[in-house]
Amino acid sequence: MFGTWSRLLITSPLAGLIAGCGGPVSTTPSPPLTCSTLPNAKTILIVTNAVCPQTVTVAPGSRVLFVNNDSVEHQMFSNPHPEHTDCPEINQVGDLRPGQQRETGNLNTVRSCGFHDHLNDQVRALQGTIAIR
């Protein structure tokens, strides 16, 4: 008899009500990042074949987040091109497909670090500077 009751409960419309007691789940998406809505001063956004901001100042030991909101792949590396030797911490960003994001390594040395898109090294809009102060 107990087995029949549990089958009736599971297959009844009441089972759907019991299962749904958690309430509605919000599926409101977050608004997309834009240059005017960056979450903090340690984020560089790639959009429409450009980076913004082009200059970021951070404290020693900080990391900088690169976010690719463009529709194409970018490869963000330290200057100079093609050696990428000035600030190896930036090279940890590397390849970013659309929608991906990645941080630099810890930027510990006080200096200015230039960066560029290795795939578009002549495009000034995809070049910038991270100042460590």
Residue pairs with C-beta under 8 A, 6 or more apart in sequence:
9 15
31 37
32 69
33 39
33 43
33 45
33 67
33 69
34 45
34 47
35 45
35 47
35 52
35 53
38 45
38 52
38 53
41 56
41 57
41 58
42 56
42 58
42 62
42 63
42 64
42 65
43 64
43 65
43 66
43 67
44 51
44 52
44 53
44 56
44 64
44 65
44 66
44 67
44 128
45 51
45 52
45 67
45 69
46 66
46 67
46 68
46 69
46 70
46 74
46 76
46 96
46 117
46 126
47 69
47 70
48 70
49 70
49 72
49 120
49 123
49 125
49 126
50 125
50 126
51 125
51 126
51 127
51 128
53 128
54 127
54 128
54 129
55 128
55 129
55 130
55 131
56 64
56 128
56 129
56 130
56 131
57 130
57 131
57 132
57 133
58 64
58 107
58 130
58 131
58 132
58 133
59 132
59 133
60 107
60 108
60 109
60 110
60 132
60 133
61 106
61 107
61 108
62 106
62 107
62 132
63 103
63 104
63 105
63 106
63 107
64 90
64 103
64 104
64 107
64 130
65 101
65 102
65 103
66 76
66 93
66 96
66 101
66 102
66 103
66 104
67 101
68 74
68 96
68 97
68 98
68 99
68 100
68 101
69 98
69 99
70 98
71 98
72 98
73 95
73 96
73 97
73 98
73 119
74 95
74 96
74 117
74 119
74 120
74 126
75 94
75 95
75 96
75 117
75 118
75 119
76 90
76 93
76 94
76 96
76 115
76 116
76 117
76 118
77 84
77 90
77 91
77 93
77 94
77 115
77 116
77 117
77 118
78 84
78 85
78 86
78 87
78 88
78 89
78 90
78 91
78 113
78 114
78 115
79 86
79 87
79 113
79 114
79 115
79 116
80 86
80 114
81 116
81 118
81 121
82 118
82 121
84 90
84 91
84 118
86 113
86 114
87 107
87 111
87 113
87 114
87 115
87 130
88 105
89 104
89 105
89 106
89 107
89 108
89 113
90 104
90 105
90 113
90 115
90 130
92 102
92 103
92 104
92 105
93 102
93 103
93 104
94 102
96 102
104 130
107 113
107 130
107 132
108 132
109 132
110 132
110 133
111 131
111 132
112 129
112 130
112 131
112 132
113 129
113 130
113 131
113 132
114 127
114 128
114 129
115 127
115 128
115 129
115 130
116 126
116 127
116 128
117 123
117 126
117 127
120 126
